[in-house]
Amino acid sequence: MAWFKVDDGFWSHPKILALSADAVALWVRAGAYSCQHLTDGVIHEPVLRLLGSDAAAVELQEAGLWLRTGGGYEFHDWDEYQETSETVKKRRNDARDRQRRAREAREKKREQSQSESRVTEGVSNGVSSLPPTRPDPTRPDPLNKSKDSLREGEHPPPPKCRKHQTWDHDDNCRTCGADRRAFEEWEAAEAKKPKPAKPHVHRWLKDDTCMGCTERKEDQP
C-alpha cells in the first residue's frame, strides 16, 4: 500500500487558504488516486472528470500546485514529497522476497524436524523397544510370552500393545506385533488345555442309589 503524504501545516498554508473547497478536495483525491495507481502525480483528463471539475483544476494550476501537461495535469515537485512508482515497486518486491525467504526457511525447518522425528522413532522402535537379534537363552524374553515360556502363577501377556495401549492404530509398531503374537499363542494354549471336570454331586434315590452314578449311599464315607 502506498500513502499520499499531507503535511500537518497543509491546512494553513497561504496557497491553500486562497483555494476553494472544491480545489482542495480535488488536490487530496487526485493525490490519493496517483499513489494507488502509481502515476507519479500525473492526472489525465478522463480521470480528472471522475475526481473533480475543470475549474478546480485551473485553481490548482494558478496556485502553482499543479502543472499543465499535454494530456491533463501533474503535481508540482511530486518526487520531492511523495514516493515514486519505482520506489514503491522496489519496496513491494523486497517485501515479497523477504516473505518468500521466510516461507522457505520455515519449510526447511519443518522438513528437518520431521526427518529427525522419523530417525528418532526408528531408533526407538529398532533398539529400545525390540528384543536383541540373538537373545540370551539364559534370560526370559519379555516380548515372547508363548505357551511354552508361561510358567505356573505368571500373568498372561497383555491383550494390547504396551507402547500404544491399543492395537487399533496406523503406526508400523514392531512392539505391537510381538505382543499380539504372544497373546494369540497364549490364547491358543489356553484353549487346548483340558477343562477341569466339575465335581459330581450325588442325587440319592429311595433305594439309596445315586441317580447319576453307581455309588450307593451306604458306601459313602
CNS distance restraints for C-alpha pairs under 8 A (distance, minus, plus):
assign (resid   1 and name CA) (resid  36 and name CA) 7.49 0.50 0.50
assign (resid   2 and name CA) (resid  35 and name CA) 5.65 0.50 0.50
assign (resid   2 and name CA) (resid  36 and name CA) 6.29 0.50 0.50
assign (resid   2 and name CA) (resid  83 and name CA) 7.87 0.50 0.50
assign (resid   2 and name CA) (resid  88 and name CA) 6.98 0.50 0.50
assign (resid   3 and name CA) (resid  32 and name CA) 7.33 0.50 0.50
assign (resid   3 and name CA) (resid  35 and name CA) 6.39 0.50 0.50
assign (resid   3 and name CA) (resid  36 and name CA) 7.96 0.50 0.50
assign (resid   4 and name CA) (resid  31 and name CA) 6.03 0.50 0.50
assign (resid   4 and name CA) (resid  32 and name CA) 5.37 0.50 0.50
assign (resid   4 and name CA) (resid  35 and name CA) 5.99 0.50 0.50
assign (resid   4 and name CA) (resid  82 and name CA) 6.81 0.50 0.50
assign (resid   5 and name CA) (resid  81 and name CA) 7.28 0.50 0.50
assign (resid   5 and name CA) (resid  82 and name CA) 6.46 0.50 0.50
assign (resid   6 and name CA) (resid  10 and name CA) 6.68 0.50 0.50
assign (resid   9 and name CA) (resid  13 and name CA) 6.42 0.50 0.50
assign (resid  10 and name CA) (resid  16 and name CA) 7.07 0.50 0.50
assign (resid  11 and name CA) (resid  16 and name CA) 6.43 0.50 0.50
assign (resid  11 and name CA) (resid  17 and name CA) 7.18 0.50 0.50
assign (resid  12 and name CA) (resid  16 and name CA) 6.75 0.50 0.50
assign (resid  12 and name CA) (resid  17 and name CA) 6.29 0.50 0.50
assign (resid  13 and name CA) (resid  17 and name CA) 6.22 0.50 0.50
assign (resid  14 and name CA) (resid  18 and name CA) 6.39 0.50 0.50
assign (resid  15 and name CA) (resid  19 and name CA) 6.80 0.50 0.50
assign (resid  15 and name CA) (resid  63 and name CA) 6.22 0.50 0.50
assign (resid  16 and name CA) (resid  24 and name CA) 7.12 0.50 0.50
assign (resid  19 and name CA) (resid  23 and name CA) 6.05 0.50 0.50
assign (resid  19 and name CA) (resid  24 and name CA) 6.54 0.50 0.50
assign (resid  19 and name CA) (resid  59 and name CA) 6.89 0.50 0.50
assign (resid  19 and name CA) (resid  60 and name CA) 7.74 0.50 0.50
assign (resid  19 and name CA) (resid  63 and name CA) 7.99 0.50 0.50
assign (resid  20 and name CA) (resid  24 and name CA) 6.45 0.50 0.50
assign (resid  20 and name CA) (resid  56 and name CA) 7.66 0.50 0.50
assign (resid  21 and name CA) (resid  25 and name CA) 6.10 0.50 0.50
assign (resid  22 and name CA) (resid  26 and name CA) 6.08 0.50 0.50
assign (resid  22 and name CA) (resid  52 and name CA) 7.33 0.50 0.50
assign (resid  22 and name CA) (resid  53 and name CA) 7.94 0.50 0.50
assign (resid  22 and name CA) (resid  56 and name CA) 5.95 0.50 0.50
assign (resid  23 and name CA) (resid  27 and name CA) 6.22 0.50 0.50
assign (resid  23 and name CA) (resid  52 and name CA) 7.96 0.50 0.50
assign (resid  23 and name CA) (resid  56 and name CA) 4.36 0.50 0.50
assign (resid  23 and name CA) (resid  57 and name CA) 6.63 0.50 0.50
assign (resid  23 and name CA) (resid  59 and name CA) 6.44 0.50 0.50
assign (resid  23 and name CA) (resid  60 and name CA) 6.45 0.50 0.50
assign (resid  24 and name CA) (resid  28 and name CA) 6.40 0.50 0.50
assign (resid  25 and name CA) (resid  29 and name CA) 6.11 0.50 0.50
assign (resid  25 and name CA) (resid  52 and name CA) 7.96 0.50 0.50
assign (resid  26 and name CA) (resid  30 and name CA) 5.80 0.50 0.50
assign (resid  26 and name CA) (resid  51 and name CA) 6.12 0.50 0.50
assign (resid  26 and name CA) (resid  52 and name CA) 5.43 0.50 0.50
assign (resid  26 and name CA) (resid  53 and name CA) 7.92 0.50 0.50
assign (resid  26 and name CA) (resid  56 and name CA) 6.90 0.50 0.50
assign (resid  26 and name CA) (resid  57 and name CA) 7.43 0.50 0.50
assign (resid  27 and name CA) (resid  31 and name CA) 6.10 0.50 0.50
assign (resid  27 and name CA) (resid  60 and name CA) 7.54 0.50 0.50
assign (resid  28 and name CA) (resid  32 and name CA) 6.33 0.50 0.50
assign (resid  29 and name CA) (resid  33 and name CA) 6.13 0.50 0.50
assign (resid  29 and name CA) (resid  51 and name CA) 6.45 0.50 0.50
assign (resid  30 and name CA) (resid  34 and name CA) 6.10 0.50 0.50
assign (resid  30 and name CA) (resid  41 and name CA) 8.00 0.50 0.50
assign (resid  30 and name CA) (resid  43 and name CA) 7.03 0.50 0.50
assign (resid  30 and name CA) (resid  48 and name CA) 7.89 0.50 0.50
assign (resid  30 and name CA) (resid  51 and name CA) 6.57 0.50 0.50
assign (resid  31 and name CA) (resid  35 and name CA) 6.32 0.50 0.50
assign (resid  31 and name CA) (resid  41 and name CA) 6.75 0.50 0.50
assign (resid  32 and name CA) (resid  36 and name CA) 6.22 0.50 0.50
assign (resid  33 and name CA) (resid  37 and name CA) 6.19 0.50 0.50
assign (resid  34 and name CA) (resid  38 and name CA) 5.43 0.50 0.50
assign (resid  34 and name CA) (resid  39 and name CA) 5.00 0.50 0.50
assign (resid  34 and name CA) (resid  40 and name CA) 6.24 0.50 0.50
assign (resid  34 and name CA) (resid  41 and name CA) 5.40 0.50 0.50
assign (resid  34 and name CA) (resid  42 and name CA) 6.84 0.50 0.50
assign (resid  34 and name CA) (resid  43 and name CA) 7.29 0.50 0.50
assign (resid  35 and name CA) (resid  39 and name CA) 6.94 0.50 0.50
assign (resid  35 and name CA) (resid  40 and name CA) 7.28 0.50 0.50
assign (resid  35 and name CA) (resid  41 and name CA) 7.69 0.50 0.50
assign (resid  38 and name CA) (resid  84 and name CA) 7.36 0.50 0.50
assign (resid  38 and name CA) (resid  85 and name CA) 5.00 0.50 0.50
assign (resid  39 and name CA) (resid  43 and name CA) 7.53 0.50 0.50
assign (resid  39 and name CA) (resid  85 and name CA) 6.95 0.50 0.50
assign (resid  40 and name CA) (resid  78 and name CA) 6.79 0.50 0.50
assign (resid  40 and name CA) (resid  79 and name CA) 7.46 0.50 0.50
assign (resid  40 and name CA) (resid  83 and name CA) 7.99 0.50 0.50
assign (resid  40 and name CA) (resid  84 and name CA) 5.66 0.50 0.50
assign (resid  40 and name CA) (resid  85 and name CA) 6.06 0.50 0.50
assign (resid  41 and name CA) (resid  74 and name CA) 5.19 0.50 0.50
assign (resid  41 and name CA) (resid  75 and name CA) 4.99 0.50 0.50
assign (resid  41 and name CA) (resid  78 and name CA) 5.87 0.50 0.50
assign (resid  42 and name CA) (resid  72 and name CA) 7.59 0.50 0.50
assign (resid  42 and name CA) (resid  73 and name CA) 5.97 0.50 0.50
assign (resid  42 and name CA) (resid  74 and name CA) 4.19 0.50 0.50
assign (resid  42 and name CA) (resid  75 and name CA) 6.61 0.50 0.50
assign (resid  43 and name CA) (resid  47 and name CA) 6.38 0.50 0.50
assign (resid  43 and name CA) (resid  48 and name CA) 6.41 0.50 0.50
assign (resid  43 and name CA) (resid  72 and name CA) 5.85 0.50 0.50
assign (resid  43 and name CA) (resid  73 and name CA) 5.17 0.50 0.50
assign (resid  43 and name CA) (resid  74 and name CA) 5.68 0.50 0.50
assign (resid  44 and name CA) (resid  48 and name CA) 6.20 0.50 0.50
assign (resid  44 and name CA) (resid  71 and name CA) 5.56 0.50 0.50
assign (resid  44 and name CA) (resid  72 and name CA) 4.36 0.50 0.50
assign (resid  44 and name CA) (resid  73 and name CA) 6.32 0.50 0.50
assign (resid  45 and name CA) (resid  49 and name CA) 6.62 0.50 0.50
assign (resid  45 and name CA) (resid  71 and name CA) 6.18 0.50 0.50
assign (resid  45 and name CA) (resid  72 and name CA) 4.78 0.50 0.50
assign (resid  45 and name CA) (resid  73 and name CA) 7.68 0.50 0.50
assign (resid  46 and name CA) (resid  50 and name CA) 7.11 0.50 0.50
assign (resid  47 and name CA) (resid  51 and name CA) 6.49 0.50 0.50
assign (resid  48 and name CA) (resid  52 and name CA) 5.88 0.50 0.50
assign (resid  48 and name CA) (resid  53 and name CA) 7.02 0.50 0.50
assign (resid  48 and name CA) (resid  54 and name CA) 7.57 0.50 0.50
assign (resid  48 and name CA) (resid  72 and name CA) 7.83 0.50 0.50
assign (resid  49 and name CA) (resid  53 and name CA) 6.25 0.50 0.50
assign (resid  49 and name CA) (resid  54 and name CA) 7.64 0.50 0.50
assign (resid  52 and name CA) (resid  56 and name CA) 6.83 0.50 0.50
assign (resid  52 and name CA) (resid  57 and name CA) 7.63 0.50 0.50
assign (resid  53 and name CA) (resid  57 and name CA) 6.46 0.50 0.50
assign (resid  54 and name CA) (resid  58 and name CA) 6.23 0.50 0.50
assign (resid  55 and name CA) (resid  59 and name CA) 6.39 0.50 0.50
assign (resid  56 and name CA) (resid  60 and name CA) 6.46 0.50 0.50
assign (resid  57 and name CA) (resid  61 and name CA) 6.29 0.50 0.50
assign (resid  57 and name CA) (resid  66 and name CA) 7.77 0.50 0.50
assign (resid  58 and name CA) (resid  62 and name CA) 6.10 0.50 0.50
assign (resid  59 and name CA) (resid  63 and name CA) 6.14 0.50 0.50
assign (resid  60 and name CA) (resid  64 and name CA) 6.36 0.50 0.50
assign (resid  60 and name CA) (resid  65 and name CA) 5.25 0.50 0.50
assign (resid  60 and name CA) (resid  66 and name CA) 5.42 0.50 0.50
assign (resid  61 and name CA) (resid  65 and name CA) 5.81 0.50 0.50
assign (resid  61 and name CA) (resid  66 and name CA) 4.49 0.50 0.50
assign (resid  61 and name CA) (resid  67 and name CA) 5.69 0.50 0.50
assign (resid  61 and name CA) (resid  68 and name CA) 6.93 0.50 0.50
assign (resid  62 and name CA) (resid  66 and name CA) 7.83 0.50 0.50
assign (resid  64 and name CA) (resid  76 and name CA) 7.16 0.50 0.50
assign (resid  65 and name CA) (resid  75 and name CA) 6.22 0.50 0.50
assign (resid  65 and name CA) (resid  76 and name CA) 5.43 0.50 0.50
assign (resid  66 and name CA) (resid  73 and name CA) 6.34 0.50 0.50
assign (resid  66 and name CA) (resid  74 and name CA) 5.53 0.50 0.50
assign (resid  66 and name CA) (resid  75 and name CA) 4.62 0.50 0.50
assign (resid  66 and name CA) (resid  76 and name CA) 5.19 0.50 0.50
assign (resid  67 and name CA) (resid  73 and name CA) 5.52 0.50 0.50
assign (resid  67 and name CA) (resid  74 and name CA) 5.28 0.50 0.50
assign (resid  67 and name CA) (resid  75 and name CA) 6.27 0.50 0.50
assign (resid  67 and name CA) (resid  76 and name CA) 6.10 0.50 0.50
assign (resid  68 and name CA) (resid  72 and name CA) 6.25 0.50 0.50
assign (resid  68 and name CA) (resid  73 and name CA) 4.63 0.50 0.50
assign (resid  68 and name CA) (resid  74 and name CA) 6.62 0.50 0.50
assign (resid  69 and name CA) (resid  73 and name CA) 5.14 0.50 0.50
assign (resid  69 and name CA) (resid  74 and name CA) 6.88 0.50 0.50
assign (resid  77 and name CA) (resid  81 and name CA) 7.17 0.50 0.50
assign (resid  78 and name CA) (resid  82 and name CA) 5.75 0.50 0.50
assign (resid  78 and name CA) (resid  84 and name CA) 7.96 0.50 0.50
assign (resid  79 and name CA) (resid  83 and name CA) 6.17 0.50 0.50
assign (resid  79 and name CA) (resid  84 and name CA) 5.88 0.50 0.50
assign (resid  83 and name CA) (resid  87 and name CA) 6.13 0.50 0.50
assign (resid  83 and name CA) (resid  88 and name CA) 6.53 0.50 0.50
assign (resid  84 and name CA) (resid  88 and name CA) 6.38 0.50 0.50
assign (resid  85 and name CA) (resid  89 and name CA) 6.10 0.50 0.50
assign (resid  86 and name CA) (resid  90 and name CA) 6.17 0.50 0.50
assign (resid  87 and name CA) (resid  91 and name CA) 6.17 0.50 0.50
assign (resid  88 and name CA) (resid  92 and name CA) 6.20 0.50 0.50
assign (resid  89 and name CA) (resid  93 and name CA) 6.12 0.50 0.50
assign (resid  90 and name CA) (resid  94 and name CA) 6.09 0.50 0.50
assign (resid  91 and name CA) (resid  95 and name CA) 6.22 0.50 0.50
assign (resid  92 and name CA) (resid  96 and name CA) 6.26 0.50 0.50
assign (resid  93 and name CA) (resid  97 and name CA) 6.20 0.50 0.50
assign (resid  94 and name CA) (resid  98 and name CA) 6.24 0.50 0.50
assign (resid  95 and name CA) (resid  99 and name CA) 6.23 0.50 0.50
assign (resid  96 and name CA) (resid 100 and name CA) 6.08 0.50 0.50
assign (resid  97 and name CA) (resid 101 and name CA) 6.16 0.50 0.50
assign (resid  98 and name CA) (resid 102 and name CA) 6.11 0.50 0.50
assign (resid  99 and name CA) (resid 103 and name CA) 6.16 0.50 0.50
assign (resid 100 and name CA) (resid 104 and name CA) 6.21 0.50 0.50
assign (resid 101 and name CA) (resid 105 and name CA) 6.09 0.50 0.50
assign (resid 102 and name CA) (resid 106 and name CA) 6.20 0.50 0.50
assign (resid 103 and name CA) (resid 107 and name CA) 6.10 0.50 0.50
assign (resid 104 and name CA) (resid 108 and name CA) 6.04 0.50 0.50
assign (resid 105 and name CA) (resid 109 and name CA) 6.12 0.50 0.50
assign (resid 106 and name CA) (resid 110 and name CA) 6.12 0.50 0.50
assign (resid 107 and name CA) (resid 111 and name CA) 6.16 0.50 0.50
assign (resid 108 and name CA) (resid 112 and name CA) 6.12 0.50 0.50
assign (resid 109 and name CA) (resid 113 and name CA) 6.11 0.50 0.50
assign (resid 110 and name CA) (resid 114 and name CA) 6.17 0.50 0.50
assign (resid 111 and name CA) (resid 115 and name CA) 6.09 0.50 0.50
assign (resid 112 and name CA) (resid 116 and name CA) 6.17 0.50 0.50
assign (resid 113 and name CA) (resid 117 and name CA) 6.11 0.50 0.50
assign (resid 114 and name CA) (resid 118 and name CA) 6.22 0.50 0.50
assign (resid 115 and name CA) (resid 119 and name CA) 6.29 0.50 0.50
assign (resid 116 and name CA) (resid 120 and name CA) 6.08 0.50 0.50
assign (resid 117 and name CA) (resid 121 and name CA) 6.08 0.50 0.50
assign (resid 118 and name CA) (resid 122 and name CA) 6.05 0.50 0.50
assign (resid 119 and name CA) (resid 123 and name CA) 6.21 0.50 0.50
assign (resid 120 and name CA) (resid 124 and name CA) 6.13 0.50 0.50
assign (resid 121 and name CA) (resid 125 and name CA) 6.07 0.50 0.50
assign (resid 122 and name CA) (resid 126 and name CA) 5.70 0.50 0.50
assign (resid 123 and name CA) (resid 127 and name CA) 5.58 0.50 0.50
assign (resid 123 and name CA) (resid 128 and name CA) 7.08 0.50 0.50
assign (resid 124 and name CA) (resid 128 and name CA) 4.91 0.50 0.50
assign (resid 124 and name CA) (resid 129 and name CA) 6.15 0.50 0.50
assign (resid 125 and name CA) (resid 129 and name CA) 5.14 0.50 0.50
assign (resid 125 and name CA) (resid 130 and name CA) 6.36 0.50 0.50
assign (resid 125 and name CA) (resid 173 and name CA) 6.96 0.50 0.50
assign (resid 125 and name CA) (resid 174 and name CA) 6.72 0.50 0.50
assign (resid 125 and name CA) (resid 175 and name CA) 7.46 0.50 0.50
assign (resid 126 and name CA) (resid 130 and name CA) 5.84 0.50 0.50
assign (resid 127 and name CA) (resid 131 and name CA) 7.72 0.50 0.50
assign (resid 127 and name CA) (resid 132 and name CA) 7.96 0.50 0.50
assign (resid 129 and name CA) (resid 174 and name CA) 7.98 0.50 0.50
assign (resid 129 and name CA) (resid 175 and name CA) 6.37 0.50 0.50
assign (resid 130 and name CA) (resid 174 and name CA) 7.21 0.50 0.50
assign (resid 130 and name CA) (resid 175 and name CA) 6.57 0.50 0.50
assign (resid 131 and name CA) (resid 135 and name CA) 6.97 0.50 0.50
assign (resid 131 and name CA) (resid 141 and name CA) 7.51 0.50 0.50
assign (resid 131 and name CA) (resid 143 and name CA) 7.09 0.50 0.50
assign (resid 135 and name CA) (resid 141 and name CA) 7.48 0.50 0.50
assign (resid 136 and name CA) (resid 140 and name CA) 7.98 0.50 0.50
assign (resid 140 and name CA) (resid 149 and name CA) 7.88 0.50 0.50
assign (resid 141 and name CA) (resid 145 and name CA) 7.12 0.50 0.50
assign (resid 143 and name CA) (resid 175 and name CA) 7.83 0.50 0.50
assign (resid 143 and name CA) (resid 178 and name CA) 5.94 0.50 0.50
assign (resid 143 and name CA) (resid 179 and name CA) 6.24 0.50 0.50
assign (resid 143 and name CA) (resid 182 and name CA) 7.25 0.50 0.50
assign (resid 144 and name CA) (resid 178 and name CA) 6.56 0.50 0.50
assign (resid 144 and name CA) (resid 179 and name CA) 7.24 0.50 0.50
assign (resid 144 and name CA) (resid 181 and name CA) 7.72 0.50 0.50
assign (resid 144 and name CA) (resid 182 and name CA) 5.38 0.50 0.50
assign (resid 145 and name CA) (resid 149 and name CA) 5.79 0.50 0.50
assign (resid 145 and name CA) (resid 150 and name CA) 6.06 0.50 0.50
assign (resid 145 and name CA) (resid 156 and name CA) 7.76 0.50 0.50
assign (resid 145 and name CA) (resid 157 and name CA) 6.29 0.50 0.50
assign (resid 145 and name CA) (resid 182 and name CA) 5.14 0.50 0.50
assign (resid 145 and name CA) (resid 183 and name CA) 7.53 0.50 0.50
assign (resid 145 and name CA) (resid 186 and name CA) 7.46 0.50 0.50
assign (resid 146 and name CA) (resid 150 and name CA) 6.22 0.50 0.50
assign (resid 146 and name CA) (resid 182 and name CA) 5.32 0.50 0.50
assign (resid 146 and name CA) (resid 183 and name CA) 7.63 0.50 0.50
assign (resid 146 and name CA) (resid 185 and name CA) 5.55 0.50 0.50
assign (resid 146 and name CA) (resid 186 and name CA) 5.72 0.50 0.50
assign (resid 147 and name CA) (resid 185 and name CA) 6.15 0.50 0.50
assign (resid 147 and name CA) (resid 186 and name CA) 5.17 0.50 0.50
assign (resid 147 and name CA) (resid 189 and name CA) 5.58 0.50 0.50
assign (resid 150 and name CA) (resid 154 and name CA) 6.35 0.50 0.50
assign (resid 150 and name CA) (resid 156 and name CA) 7.45 0.50 0.50
assign (resid 156 and name CA) (resid 183 and name CA) 7.36 0.50 0.50
assign (resid 156 and name CA) (resid 186 and name CA) 6.96 0.50 0.50
assign (resid 157 and name CA) (resid 179 and name CA) 7.17 0.50 0.50
assign (resid 157 and name CA) (resid 182 and name CA) 6.41 0.50 0.50
assign (resid 157 and name CA) (resid 183 and name CA) 5.32 0.50 0.50
assign (resid 157 and name CA) (resid 186 and name CA) 7.39 0.50 0.50
assign (resid 158 and name CA) (resid 162 and name CA) 7.47 0.50 0.50
assign (resid 158 and name CA) (resid 179 and name CA) 7.16 0.50 0.50
assign (resid 158 and name CA) (resid 183 and name CA) 6.71 0.50 0.50
assign (resid 159 and name CA) (resid 179 and name CA) 7.63 0.50 0.50
assign (resid 159 and name CA) (resid 180 and name CA) 7.17 0.50 0.50
assign (resid 159 and name CA) (resid 183 and name CA) 6.06 0.50 0.50
assign (resid 160 and name CA) (resid 164 and name CA) 7.99 0.50 0.50
assign (resid 160 and name CA) (resid 165 and name CA) 5.67 0.50 0.50
assign (resid 160 and name CA) (resid 166 and name CA) 4.94 0.50 0.50
assign (resid 160 and name CA) (resid 167 and name CA) 5.86 0.50 0.50
assign (resid 160 and name CA) (resid 176 and name CA) 7.47 0.50 0.50
assign (resid 160 and name CA) (resid 179 and name CA) 6.98 0.50 0.50
assign (resid 160 and name CA) (resid 180 and name CA) 7.02 0.50 0.50
assign (resid 161 and name CA) (resid 165 and name CA) 4.98 0.50 0.50
assign (resid 161 and name CA) (resid 166 and name CA) 5.27 0.50 0.50
assign (resid 161 and name CA) (resid 167 and name CA) 5.89 0.50 0.50
assign (resid 161 and name CA) (resid 175 and name CA) 6.70 0.50 0.50
assign (resid 161 and name CA) (resid 176 and name CA) 4.80 0.50 0.50
assign (resid 161 and name CA) (resid 179 and name CA) 6.02 0.50 0.50
assign (resid 161 and name CA) (resid 180 and name CA) 7.31 0.50 0.50
assign (resid 162 and name CA) (resid 166 and name CA) 7.73 0.50 0.50
assign (resid 162 and name CA) (resid 175 and name CA) 7.49 0.50 0.50
assign (resid 162 and name CA) (resid 176 and name CA) 7.48 0.50 0.50
assign (resid 162 and name CA) (resid 179 and name CA) 7.67 0.50 0.50
assign (resid 163 and name CA) (resid 175 and name CA) 7.09 0.50 0.50
assign (resid 163 and name CA) (resid 176 and name CA) 7.59 0.50 0.50
assign (resid 167 and name CA) (resid 176 and name CA) 6.66 0.50 0.50
assign (resid 173 and name CA) (resid 177 and name CA) 6.97 0.50 0.50
assign (resid 174 and name CA) (resid 178 and name CA) 6.43 0.50 0.50
assign (resid 175 and name CA) (resid 179 and name CA) 6.14 0.50 0.50
assign (resid 176 and name CA) (resid 180 and name CA) 5.91 0.50 0.50
assign (resid 177 and name CA) (resid 181 and name CA) 6.15 0.50 0.50
assign (resid 178 and name CA) (resid 182 and name CA) 6.22 0.50 0.50
assign (resid 179 and name CA) (resid 183 and name CA) 6.15 0.50 0.50
assign (resid 180 and name CA) (resid 184 and name CA) 6.12 0.50 0.50
assign (resid 181 and name CA) (resid 185 and name CA) 6.08 0.50 0.50
assign (resid 182 and name CA) (resid 186 and name CA) 6.19 0.50 0.50
assign (resid 183 and name CA) (resid 187 and name CA) 6.20 0.50 0.50
assign (resid 184 and name CA) (resid 188 and name CA) 6.20 0.50 0.50
assign (resid 185 and name CA) (resid 189 and name CA) 6.15 0.50 0.50
assign (resid 186 and name CA) (resid 190 and name CA) 6.15 0.50 0.50
assign (resid 187 and name CA) (resid 191 and name CA) 6.20 0.50 0.50
assign (resid 188 and name CA) (resid 192 and name CA) 6.46 0.50 0.50
assign (resid 189 and name CA) (resid 193 and name CA) 6.55 0.50 0.50
assign (resid 202 and name CA) (resid 210 and name CA) 5.66 0.50 0.50
assign (resid 202 and name CA) (resid 211 and name CA) 7.12 0.50 0.50
assign (resid 202 and name CA) (resid 212 and name CA) 6.83 0.50 0.50
assign (resid 202 and name CA) (resid 213 and name CA) 7.75 0.50 0.50
assign (resid 203 and name CA) (resid 210 and name CA) 5.27 0.50 0.50
assign (resid 203 and name CA) (resid 211 and name CA) 5.46 0.50 0.50
assign (resid 203 and name CA) (resid 212 and name CA) 6.95 0.50 0.50
assign (resid 204 and name CA) (resid 208 and name CA) 5.58 0.50 0.50
assign (resid 204 and name CA) (resid 209 and name CA) 5.52 0.50 0.50
assign (resid 204 and name CA) (resid 210 and name CA) 4.57 0.50 0.50
assign (resid 204 and name CA) (resid 211 and name CA) 6.10 0.50 0.50
assign (resid 204 and name CA) (resid 217 and name CA) 7.16 0.50 0.50
assign (resid 205 and name CA) (resid 209 and name CA) 5.49 0.50 0.50
assign (resid 205 and name CA) (resid 210 and name CA) 6.11 0.50 0.50
assign (resid 205 and name CA) (resid 211 and name CA) 6.42 0.50 0.50
assign (resid 208 and name CA) (resid 216 and name CA) 5.83 0.50 0.50
assign (resid 208 and name CA) (resid 217 and name CA) 5.16 0.50 0.50
assign (resid 208 and name CA) (resid 218 and name CA) 7.31 0.50 0.50
assign (resid 209 and name CA) (resid 214 and name CA) 6.88 0.50 0.50
assign (resid 209 and name CA) (resid 215 and name CA) 6.18 0.50 0.50
assign (resid 209 and name CA) (resid 216 and name CA) 4.54 0.50 0.50
assign (resid 209 and name CA) (resid 217 and name CA) 6.04 0.50 0.50
assign (resid 210 and name CA) (resid 214 and name CA) 6.22 0.50 0.50
assign (resid 210 and name CA) (resid 215 and name CA) 5.80 0.50 0.50
assign (resid 210 and name CA) (resid 216 and name CA) 6.23 0.50 0.50
assign (resid 210 and name CA) (resid 217 and name CA) 7.31 0.50 0.50
assign (resid 215 and name CA) (resid 219 and name CA) 7.04 0.50 0.50
assign (resid 215 and name CA) (resid 220 and name CA) 7.82 0.50 0.50
assign (resid 216 and name CA) (resid 220 and name CA) 6.96 0.50 0.50
